[in-house]
Amino acid sequence: MSAKELVDEKDSLGEKGDLEKTIVQTLPVEESDTVLAESDYTEEQYNKLKRKIDLYLLPLMWLCYGVQQTDKTSIGTQATFGLQRDTHLVGQQYSWLTTIFYITYMCFEFPSNLILQRWKMGRTLSIYMIVWGIIVLCIGFAKNFKQLIALRALQGLAECCISPGFILVIGSWYKTREHASRALVFQSANAGFGIIAQLVLYGIGRQGQKHPGEQPWREMSYFLGGLTLIVGILCLFLLGTPSEVRWLTPEQRRMANARIVGNNTGHDTTGLKKWKWKQAEECLTDPCFWFAGINAFLSSVPNGGLTTFGSIINTTFGFTNLQVILLNIPMSLFSVCYFVLIGIVTTRWKNLRLYFMAFSTIPPFVGFLGMSLLPNEHQYKWTKWGCYFMTTPFVVSLFLAWTLIPSNTAGRTKRTLTSSFTFVGYCVGNMVGSQIFRAKDAPKYTNGTIACAVCFGLEFLLLCSWRTIYILRNRCRDRVMANDGLTAEQRVRLGKELGEKDATDFENPYFRYTM
């Protein structure tokens, strides 16, 4: 029985307390106990547990995500150090190394999400990470296009569950208001760890230039693959949900589950929830499900282009390959600072995520237009790099959208499908982005840069519509609640109980959307 049906039956049940009692009696004992357990602990105990969770999880996830992003995007840096020449790539073959990565990423996204829901999340993520570490290591031994494209396809398969897996981990440990700040911590590794990686790759590249017979791009793969293996083994012992990790006592596990019951999305129940076709049908009627996938696509078209051709584009401005590595560092520093600012602001004040997401599409829109319109002449070298620098904030509109999945999508099946569809959009966008920058359009790549600018313009309009829908839904529910005859405390209690019953955000009238 859904919450709406229960509320509609209020009059026939008589007293307000009868409604609350009816819902509680329909719940399994262990799920109702999780709601009851919330009041067993003090705020001081919860804060102490949160500090412990932060200490164990956030540095580990930061390191894992940073390694993953560097492994995935390092091919752009390797291309400037002879990868194309040494493996005899011609035409669009280099572009296909990125495209094939996202094809397998997309194809295995949904099966991997199901595995994450059915099996131990931490163990699954760790095994995937060890496998892709071996693959990255093997890329250093590739001799031709066939070997490279096979390894990149396998790499996409192995990396497909990391980002959605980490979003699920955040949802299983943290309260709704904490989702954005905690997710941004590990997502900041995209730039933060990138600084460390760029310095190491710079050292490898410079050493390679001193010894012309060496192939520094291979040494880059050896370094990144070995590091990934070490981090993957570390994850086997530390990463997971509250029910999996070894560094919590049984009482702390109970407290961790009780702490997030107010999210109205249910606590950590990996492997216990059944597939619900009703929730799958609900996804198709929810505009926000489609917004999530389309937003991921629009944001990922530029991401795919910059991942594959960012370093190459910078060399066309007039910079050397070593200078390009160093010039990426200030962009990474700015990105880290921007992430920290957003994390602090969204933790202290509610409903600002979509504002930040929309604003973050404006500078890259201007930057891509500048790169496409300015001529490739020496006097414009730094101006064009300034335009390239303006593209830095665009990842916020992608990353913050991921945090809306655990915050605004209730129901395990619905959340799995939303996550999968979002990352399918992410994959398709990256594939398109890697192909719109064509070799024959060098050195300006005008068609690709204009296409990226158009994507940001469309994304801005989509984000405004997305936020409007959330506002209207919350207002509609507030009007209904004003006449339901229940107290605020009873509504909070009922919302938690329905969340523990795996009710979706549509089925739970006490659920409120975060913006």
Disulfide bonds with the S-S distance in Angstrom:
none
